Amino acid sequence: MQPADHGPAPGRSPGRIADPASGRIAASGTGRIADPATGAATDPDDPRHPVAAAARAEGLAALDRVVTGCRACPRLVAWREEAARTKRRAYLDWDYWARPIPGFGPPDAPLVLVGLAPAAHGANRTGRIFTGDPSGDLLYAALHRLGLANRPESVRHGDGLQLHGVRITDPVRCAPPDNRPTTAERDACRPWIVRELELMRPTVRTVVALGGFAWQAMLPVIAAAGWELPRPLPVFGHGAHVVLPAGDGGPPLELYGCYHVSPRNTNTGRLTTAMLHDLLRTAARSAGLEPTDPGPTGA
C-alpha cells in the first residue's frame, strides 16, 4: 500500500466520529456510514458492525477471525471483490483472499507497526498484511535482518513466516480504490484496531506509525485504548518520538514516526534502507527487544 504521508485522505466523516484526543465515539445524525441497501452492516447498532463485533472479541485470535467477515463499508467491499474478479495478469492463477486483512504477529508482542490499508493486488490477494508488493518486501527483509522475523520473505497467509516480538496491523482493513480510504471508512474501521491495542495493553510498549496517515489514525486509537495524548497533539515526521503516559498509571507507550515503506518514498530516496533499519532498531530497543543487527557503529 502506498502511503499518504501528508495525512488522511479527504472524505466525509460517518455519523459517529471519534474525538482525536479522547477517542470517544459521539453520536450524530443517523449513525449510518452508507446506504444499507447493499446489505452491508453499515449501522453501528448492528451487531455485525465493527463497533459491536470488535467489542465482543475476548482475544486477538477471536478478533482476527471476526474482522475477516466485516462488510461495514460497501465501497471497500465492492472494490476488494472486484479486484479479485478482474485480477492482474501476473496473478491470474491466484485465488484472491478478497476479505479484510487481520493483524499479523504474536498477541504478546511489545512492538506494533502500523501501516495504512491493504493493497488491492498485495494483501488483498495474499491474505497477509504487507505481503505481495514492494512495500512488504522491504519491511519483512528489514525485520529479518534485525532478528524480528524467521525469514526475509512473506509470500502469503499460512506460508510459515513468523514474527518475533512484533505485530503488524492497519487502521483500515480493506483495500481502498486509489489507495485512499475516506475518513468515513477510516473511522468505521477504527474499532478493530482500538480493540487490538486494548487486548495488547499488558505487553505493548512501542508503536511505529508508517506514514502520516497511520500517525493521524493512531492518535484517537491510542487515546481510546487508555493512553494520554499531549496538547498540542504530536506532529508526524520521520524519527518523531513521543512518550505517552497510561491513564491508569500503567506502563507508558512510545510512539515513533517512520516514512512509509512504499516505492514512492524508497525510489526517491526519501526513505533509505539504512533509515528504516535505524528507526526499527531504535523502536525495537525501546520495546525491550534485542535486535540481532546492532547497526553500523554497534550503538
Buried (B, 14 or more C-beta within 10 A) or exposed (E): BBBBBEEBBEBEBBBBBBEEBEBEBEEEEEBBBBEBEBEBBBBBEBEBBBBBBBEEBEEBEBBBEBBEEBBBBBBBBBBBBEBBEEBEEEBEEBEBBBBBBBBBBBBEBBBBBBBBBBBBBBBBBBBBBBBBBBBBBBBBBBBBBBBBBEBEEBBBBEEEBEBBBBBBBBBBBBBBBEBBBBBBBBBBBBBBBBBBBBBBBEBBBBBBBBBBBBBBBBBBBBBBBBBBBEEEBBEBEBEBBBEBBBEEEEBBBBBBBBBBBBBBBBEEEBBEEEBBBBBBBBBBEBBEBEBEBEEEEEE
